[in-house]
Amino acid sequence: MESLTAPLDIRYDAQASKILGADHWRVITPFRYYLGDQYSEQWVTVPAGYLTDGASVPQLVWSLIPPWGSYGQAAVVHDLLCECLAIVVAGEVVSITRKRCDEFFCESMGVLKVPEWKR
């Protein structure tokens, strides 16, 4: 977990889940994910209060890959990246593509030691 500054700390948000019609969780403890190497000049910060639904996996395959698992923190980072389409590079906000979001998702799952077949 060298590229993640804190473990995933989330809490189920019943009110948001009811309003949005699907299960959602709030990040309790903020964390940063350093892209590439630990303490690189590229990162994304997930703030406390951020609302996520975990991995977007079709319910049909939940028995193999549920919305939450060892990749949960990677899914939260991916959700944020897909919403913002931006990372911080040397202190400056830089736009990224959706394709890069997916590449960072795969990278962060590797950091979390998610088996390659799940990535």
Secondary structure in CASP SS format (residue, H / E / C, confidence):
PFRMAT SS
TARGET T0000
AUTHOR 0000-0000-0000
METHOD secondary structure of the structure
MODEL  1
M C 1.00
E C 1.00
S C 1.00
L E 1.00
T C 1.00
A C 1.00
P C 1.00
L C 1.00
D C 1.00
I E 1.00
R E 1.00
Y E 1.00
D C 1.00
A H 1.00
Q H 1.00
A H 1.00
S H 1.00
K H 1.00
I H 1.00
L H 1.00
G C 1.00
A C 1.00
D C 1.00
H C 1.00
W E 1.00
R E 1.00
V E 1.00
I C 1.00
T C 1.00
P C 1.00
F E 1.00
R E 1.00
Y E 1.00
Y E 1.00
L C 1.00
G C 1.00
D C 1.00
Q C 1.00
Y C 1.00
S C 1.00
E C 1.00
Q E 1.00
W E 1.00
V E 1.00
T E 1.00
V E 1.00
P C 1.00
A C 1.00
G C 1.00
Y C 1.00
L E 1.00
T E 1.00
D C 1.00
G C 1.00
A C 1.00
S C 1.00
V C 1.00
P C 1.00
Q H 1.00
L H 1.00
V H 1.00
W C 1.00
S C 1.00
L C 1.00
I C 1.00
P C 1.00
P C 1.00
W C 1.00
G C 1.00
S C 1.00
Y C 1.00
G H 1.00
Q H 1.00
A H 1.00
A H 1.00
V H 1.00
V H 1.00
H H 1.00
D H 1.00
L H 1.00
L H 1.00
C H 1.00
E H 1.00
C H 1.00
L C 1.00
A E 1.00
I E 1.00
V E 1.00
V E 1.00
A C 1.00
G C 1.00
E E 1.00
V E 1.00
V E 1.00
S E 1.00
I C 1.00
T C 1.00
R H 1.00
K H 1.00
R H 1.00
C H 1.00
D H 1.00
E H 1.00
F H 1.00
F H 1.00
C H 1.00
E H 1.00
S H 1.00
M H 1.00
G H 1.00
V H 1.00
L C 1.00
K C 1.00
V C 1.00
P C 1.00
E C 1.00
W C 1.00
K C 1.00
R C 1.00
END
